[in-house]
Amino acid sequence: MHIRRIQYARVPKIRMLNHNFRDDRNHLVVTMDVEGYDPPQTNGFLTIYRALARLFPTLSDHSCCEEWENTPLYLQETQGVSMKWVGEVADVAHLVEHVIVDLQCAVTSMSRCSGVTCGHRDPENRFDLFVECDDPYVGAFSAHFATFLVASMFAKPRLSPHYRDIVQAAHWAHTQPGRIDRAELAAALAMCPIRAQWAISALERFEFFNGNSRGHDELRR
């Protein structure tokens, strides 16, 4: 999968597709191409969803497509799966959207966040994801991390539980007004320094600090 562009804007017309969008919220707009997804050679949508739901249990609390203006009649539902799906590549982009929502809520403590996935006619594997967003840096991090998580599941049966360290580190870093370092993060989250450094490096990889006033000593020297 490949993210082509990330924008932070207010798109009023998107409320026509999902009435849960609020007038006072800006939107993260992620344009992405879904590549490399080819069931049964790769894991299918339900396998990927269930693996992510084990790592992020709050995915199971999501509601899906309830307030769409024109909800397709062919959407499928499966017991124990909070997302509706169509059995096509669009399901992958839609899953990335839900993970972005979940990550933003986990990192910033947003109590409510809505999104919608829109497909391009040409090329058919390109999608625009619109997600409510309060912090553009957290939004960009969530988009990069969510895309990585979903793409990594194409051929793997499960995800490492250590990826939760990245979410916890992002949540803690988001509350800090200044720079963070490994020792502070390790003490705050009661983890060993090696895990703390790995989490900080992951935040850097997924662009949590890019252009942000937050920083961290060890990666800025």
For each residue, the residues with C-beta under 8 A, 3 or more apart:
1: 32 33 34 35 36 37 92 96 147 150 151
2: 32 33 35
3: 6 30 31 32 143 144 147
4: 31 32 33 126
5: 29 30 31
6: 3 28 29 30 31 139 140 143
7: 28 29 31
8: 26 27 28 29 133 136 139
9: 26 27 29
10: 25 26 27
11: 14 27 29 130
12: 15 23
13: 16
14: 11 17 18 21 27 116 130
15: 12 18 19 21 23
16: 13 69
17: 14 68 69 70 116 118 130
18: 14 15 21 67 68 69 114 115 116
19: 15 67 69
20: 66 67 114
21: 14 15 18 25 27 114 116 130 132
22: 25 114 132
23: 12 15
24:
25: 10 21 22 132 133 134
26: 8 9 10 132 133 134 136
27: 8 9 10 11 14 21 130 131 132 133
28: 6 7 8 100 129 130 131 132 133 136 139 140 142 143
29: 5 6 7 8 9 11 128 129 130
30: 3 5 6 96 100 128 129 131 143
31: 3 4 5 6 7 126 127 128 129
32: 1 2 3 4 93 96 126 127 129 147
33: 1 2 4 123 125 126 127
34: 1 37 89 92 93 125 126 127
35: 1 2 125
36: 1 42 151 154
37: 1 34 42 89 92 154
38: 41 42
39: 42 43 44 45
40: 44
41: 38
42: 36 37 38 39 154 155
43: 39 47 48 51 153 154 155 156 157
44: 39 40 47 48
45: 39 48 49 85 87 91 92 95
46: 49 50 78 81 85
47: 43 44 50 51 153 157
48: 43 44 45 51 52 92 95 150 153 154
49: 45 46 52 53 59 81 83 95
50: 46 47 53 54 81
51: 43 47 48 54 55 153 157 158 159
52: 48 49 55 56 59 95 99 149 150 153 159
53: 49 50 56 57 59 60
54: 50 51 57 158 159
55: 51 52 149 159 161 163 164
56: 52 53 59 99 102 103 106 167
57: 53 54 60
58: 61 62 102 105 106
59: 49 52 53 56 62 82 83 98 99 102
60: 53 57 80 82
61: 58 82
62: 58 59 82 83 98 101 102
63: 66 82
64: 82 83 84 98
65: 68 71 75 84
66: 20 63
67: 18 19 20 114
68: 17 18 65 71 116
69: 16 17 18 19
70: 17
71: 65 68 75
72: 75 86
73:
74: 86
75: 65 71 72 84 85 86
76: 84 85 86 87
77: 81 84
78: 46 81 85
79:
80: 60
81: 46 49 50 77 78 85
82: 59 60 61 62 63 64 98
83: 49 59 62 64 91 94 95 98
84: 64 65 75 76 77
85: 45 46 75 76 78 81 91 94
86: 72 74 75 76 90 91
87: 45 76 91
88: 91
89: 34 37 92 93 124 125
90: 86 93 94 117 119 127
91: 45 83 85 86 87 88 94 95
92: 1 34 37 45 48 89 95 96 150
93: 32 34 89 90 96 97 117 119 127 129
94: 83 85 90 91 97 98 117
95: 45 48 49 52 83 91 92 98 99 150
96: 1 30 32 92 93 99 100 129 143 146 147 150
97: 93 94 100 101 115 116 117 129 131
98: 59 62 64 82 83 94 95 101 102 115
99: 52 56 59 95 96 102 103 142 145 146 149 150
100: 28 30 96 97 103 104 115 129 131 139 142 143 146
101: 62 97 98 104 105 113 114 115 131
102: 56 58 59 62 98 99 105 106
103: 56 99 100 106 107 138 141 142 145 146 167 170
104: 100 101 107 108 110 113 131 133 134 135 138 139 142
105: 58 101 102 108 109 110 111 113
106: 56 58 102 103 167 170 171
107: 103 104 138 141 142 167 170 171 174
108: 104 105 134 135 138 171 174
109: 105 171
110: 104 105 113 132 134
111: 105
112:
113: 101 104 105 110 131 132
114: 18 20 21 22 67 101 131 132
115: 18 97 98 100 101 129 130 131 132
116: 14 17 18 21 68 97 129 130
117: 90 93 94 97 127 128 129 130
118: 17 127 128 129 130
119: 90 93 124 126 127
120: 123 124 126 127 128
121: 124
122:
123: 33 120 126
124: 89 119 120 121
125: 33 34 35 89
126: 4 31 32 33 34 119 120 123
127: 31 32 33 34 90 93 117 118 119 120
128: 29 30 31 117 118 120
129: 28 29 30 31 32 93 96 97 100 115 116 117 118 143
130: 11 14 17 21 27 28 29 115 116 117 118
131: 27 28 30 97 100 101 104 113 114 115 139
132: 21 22 25 26 27 28 110 113 114 115
133: 8 25 26 27 28 104 136 138 139
134: 25 26 104 108 110 138
135: 104 108 138 139 174
136: 8 26 28 133 139 140
137: 140 141 208 209 210 211 212 214
138: 103 104 107 108 133 134 135 141 142 170 174 208
139: 6 8 28 100 104 131 133 135 136 142 143
140: 6 28 136 137 143 144 207 210
141: 103 107 137 138 144 145 170 203 206 207 208
142: 28 99 100 103 104 107 138 139 145 146
143: 3 6 28 30 96 100 129 139 140 146 147
144: 3 140 141 147 148 206 207
145: 99 103 141 142 148 149 166 206
146: 96 99 100 103 142 143 149 150
147: 1 3 32 96 143 144 150 151
148: 144 145 151 152 206
149: 52 55 99 145 146 152 153 159 163
150: 1 48 52 92 95 96 99 146 147 153 154
151: 1 36 147 148 154
152: 148 149 156 159
153: 43 47 48 51 52 149 150 156 159
154: 36 37 42 43 48 150 151
155: 42 43
156: 43 152 153 159
157: 43 47 51
158: 51 54
159: 51 52 54 55 149 152 153 156 163
160: 163
161: 55 164
162: 165 195 198
163: 55 149 159 160 166 167
164: 55 161 167 168
165: 162 168 169 189 191 195 198 199 202
166: 145 163 169 170 199 202 203 206
167: 56 103 106 107 163 164 170 171
168: 164 165 171 172 189 199
169: 165 166 172 173 185 189 196 199 200 202 203
170: 103 106 107 138 141 166 167 173 174 203 208
171: 106 107 108 109 167 168 174 175
172: 168 169 175 176 180 185 188 189
173: 169 170 176 180 185 203 208 214 216
174: 107 108 135 138 170 171 214
175: 171 172
176: 172 173 179 180 184 214
177: 214
178: 214 215
179: 176 214 215 216 217 220
180: 172 173 176 184 185 200 214 215 216 217
181: 184 185 216 217 218
182: 185 186 193 196 197 200 218
183: 186 187 193 196
184: 176 180 181 187 188
185: 169 172 173 180 181 182 188 189 191 196 199 200
186: 182 183 189 190 191 192 193 195 196
187: 183 184 190
188: 172 184 185
189: 165 168 169 172 185 186 196
190: 186 187
191: 165 185 186 195 196 199
192: 186 195 196
193: 182 183 186 196 197
194: 197 198
195: 162 165 186 191 192 198 199
196: 169 182 183 185 186 189 191 192 193 199 200
197: 182 193 194 200 201 218
198: 162 165 194 195 201 202
199: 165 166 168 169 185 191 195 196 202 203
200: 169 180 182 185 196 197 203 204 216 218 219
201: 197 198 204 205 219
202: 165 166 169 198 199 205 206
203: 141 166 169 170 173 199 200 206 208 209 216
204: 200 201 207 208 209 216 219
205: 201 202
206: 141 144 145 148 166 202 203
207: 140 141 144 204 210
208: 137 138 141 170 173 203 204 212 214
209: 137 203 204 212 214 215 216 219
210: 137 140 207
211: 137
212: 137 208 209 215
213:
214: 137 173 174 176 177 178 179 180 208 209
215: 178 179 180 209 212 220
216: 173 179 180 181 200 203 204 209 219 220
217: 179 180 181 220 221
218: 181 182 197 200 221
219: 200 201 204 209 216
220: 179 215 216 217
221: 217 218
